[in-house]
Amino acid sequence: MPMAASLRTGTAILPDFLLSRFTGLKLSSSAVHIRSACHRRTRWNAYPKCQLQRRYATTVRANPEVEARVAAVPIERMRNFCVIAHIDHGKSTLSDRLLELTGTIQPGGSHQVLDKLDVERERGITVKAQTCTMLYNHKGEDYLLHLVDTPGHVDFRAEVSRSYASCNGALLVVDASQGVQAQTVANFYLAFAQGLSMIPVINKVDLQHAEPERVTEQLLGTFELEDPVMVSAKTGLNVAAVLPAVIERVPAPQGSVDKPLKMLLIDSWYSTYKGVVLLVRVFDGVVKQGDHIMSMGSKLKYIVGELGIQYPTEMATSCLRAGQVGYMYFNPGMKTISDAKLGDTFCHLGKEKEVEPFRGFEEPQSMVFVGAFPTNQDEFQKLEDSINQLTLNDRSITIAKESSHALGLGWRLGFLGTLHCSVFEDRLRQEFGGSELLITAPTVPFKIIWRETVRDRKGEEVPKETIITNPALYPEDDVIRTKVQEIQEPYVLATITIPADPPEFLGHVIELCQENRGNQVELTFFSTQVILKYKLPLLQLVDNFFGKLKGITKGYATLDYEDAGYLKSDVVKLELLVNKEPVDAIAQLCHRSSAERLGRMWVQRFKSFVDRQLFEIVIQAAIGKRVLARETVQAFRKDVTAKLYGGDHTRRKKLLEKQKAGKKKLRAIGNVIIDQKAFQGFLARDGGGEPKPKK
Ligand SMILES: Nc1nc2c(ncn2[C@@H]2O[C@H](COP(=O)(O)OP(=O)(O)OP(=O)(O)O)[C@@H](O)[C@H]2O)c(=O)[nH]1
């Protein structure tokens, strides 16, 4: 058994080949890389098959030399900053270089140490903010730097906003060949609103078509940001200039170790081995192992177990002081991860009156919903287990049981956006088995404003409101006529950037936005770029808008969006009928203007997946009683006894068993028997429009 390069964690040694099997990592990199990777991966996916991975992930070793250096750094020499950028502009690569430069990880190891979730590696995107503490010697003095690598995609904006609470500054990374893009704009304003000091970093200057001068002008023109640091995170060129800029341009955190403890809960995740882990930022005071503390939100009391810094994995220290960000376990641990309310303030027990709690974070709302059903109803429990495993560390996913006449028992799942949804779908297909799963078309929440009134908190009479996330719960026509005042759908303010050349791009994009019921809000020309702002219904966005946008701009357009509230809409419920019986799982709420096109597409598509039967099958798309489209599957005559010729009875038995197993996957819609494969084919999406793996 090869034991060289084994990873020593605590008292156990795991051989290379086992380690690589359980972690999926190559072992050329240092042990630190491996442990870091193991640790990060467990935060998003708790894979049942990776017990060993999780066990090794949570191993903690104190390092007296590092701890002594950390303890000697006063608050004036601490800097907490995040790295923000448009997708793919190089945040994670730059973060890697900074970790190497400060000796936190070994140089030349595996890439993107902070992108460690399976999904991040597979798709080449960051979905979870990751943090790391570094020690950096500048002009002969040690500085304690706390870096947060943030996700670029709009769906994970809540992660970014939360990270800002632990930071005083931000590195705004811009690709030297692409310049300012949609998410650069969005991230800049978010960071600006939080009062963060921003350092522009122009990355990828090594590229042949890099235009650092043009991007410098753009940064000045768009954000009034001066003095960018020009780097190549890939080759390491000039990366050494980044940290001195952080020290000089990002203010030290405010706070005092002499004041009562005031600590903010920024993030939490679940470790099977040790339970709930908290990521905290200490604003005032000092917290040590054994301290009795309380949550000012829930009033629950806890005793601090182990605490320390992420260096880049957990490294136990004796205390965390004002200005620091670190991890913490309670002893006994928190019962469930939902007890860890992000944005909660903690103080020492008995000091509650002396501490003003933080306002907390805004809870992100689910905006994209799908139904998930097992093709074989016997597998319902297995699906439930898979969903529970995958949502353990992602509390932004909402889950509710759902029952469909056509598809049986399943789950209604809510996500922050389309990428969030498609990332989860991929994970669930991997975990549960892709061919065994039916996922319905994504939909958005609709708001129903009733004529009936209720009293609000101030005692004033206001119309009653209901949010509908499942078309099955949409009121019947007569209820809408008599009891509903209006129906609203969610809108977003979309920012689209495109190159000014070729000029046709602009025309195509305006056309696309108009076709999708968009209203132009702003159109700005920069030297080589155009930034458009449109108010668009979210429903249009989930219908592969990004894919279409990329298509008409040869992949050059970038898109970002923010919530723009609910607006009145002419919503209808489109249903698919099979021999007059509605197929509930396929019903969708849509705008009246798109109902006919969608209906026609539905009937043609469904027809192509339905097997002919002994009688004619009529497939229709309808709004209430009004039929919009119709297709017919002709009957055919089948000799059902053809295969059952006399002779070998075992053959006959096998055939019957096969039929029995097959029946589990059949569904009756009225008198029509439909194989789940038809639904699967009909509901299959090509997933276009989302970022593709880049490596
Ligand atoms: N040529 C060149 N490529 C770079 C440089 N920095 C990063 N890249 C490449 O650009 C791609 C994106 O880099 P990442 O670090 O993953 O970008 P990111 O901003 O973290 O991406 P998200 O996490 O998805 O938001 C990778 O293929 C990197 O290898 C650079 O300085 N020069």
The ligand as a Gaussian input file, in Angstrom:
#p B3LYP/6-31G(d) Opt

LIG

0 1
 N       -4.686000      34.714000     -19.381000
 C       -5.107000      34.860000     -18.145000
 N       -6.099000      34.078000     -17.696000
 C       -6.530000      34.257000     -16.423000
 C       -5.952000      35.201000     -15.561000
 N       -6.601000      35.150000     -14.367000
 C       -7.533000      34.193000     -14.486000
 N       -7.499000      33.651000     -15.708000
 C       -8.348000      32.575000     -16.243000
 O       -9.677000      33.062000     -16.326000
 C      -10.614000      32.027000     -15.992000
 C      -11.525000      32.509000     -14.871000
 O      -10.772000      32.634000     -13.685000
 P      -11.441000      32.494000     -12.237000
 O      -10.376000      32.834000     -11.253000
 O      -12.145000      31.196000     -12.073000
 O      -12.558000      33.609000     -12.328000
 P      -13.613000      34.024000     -11.235000
 O      -13.805000      35.486000     -11.360000
 O      -13.245000      33.492000      -9.901000
 O      -14.915000      33.284000     -11.758000
 P      -16.289000      33.028000     -10.926000
 O      -15.885000      32.346000      -9.688000
 O      -17.086000      32.137000     -11.819000
 O      -16.967000      34.312000     -10.705000
 C       -9.767000      30.804000     -15.633000
 O       -9.704000      29.974000     -16.735000
 C       -8.403000      31.386000     -15.299000
 O       -7.364000      30.478000     -15.553000
 C       -4.871000      35.998000     -16.072000
 O       -4.302000      36.851000     -15.407000
 N       -4.513000      35.772000     -17.364000

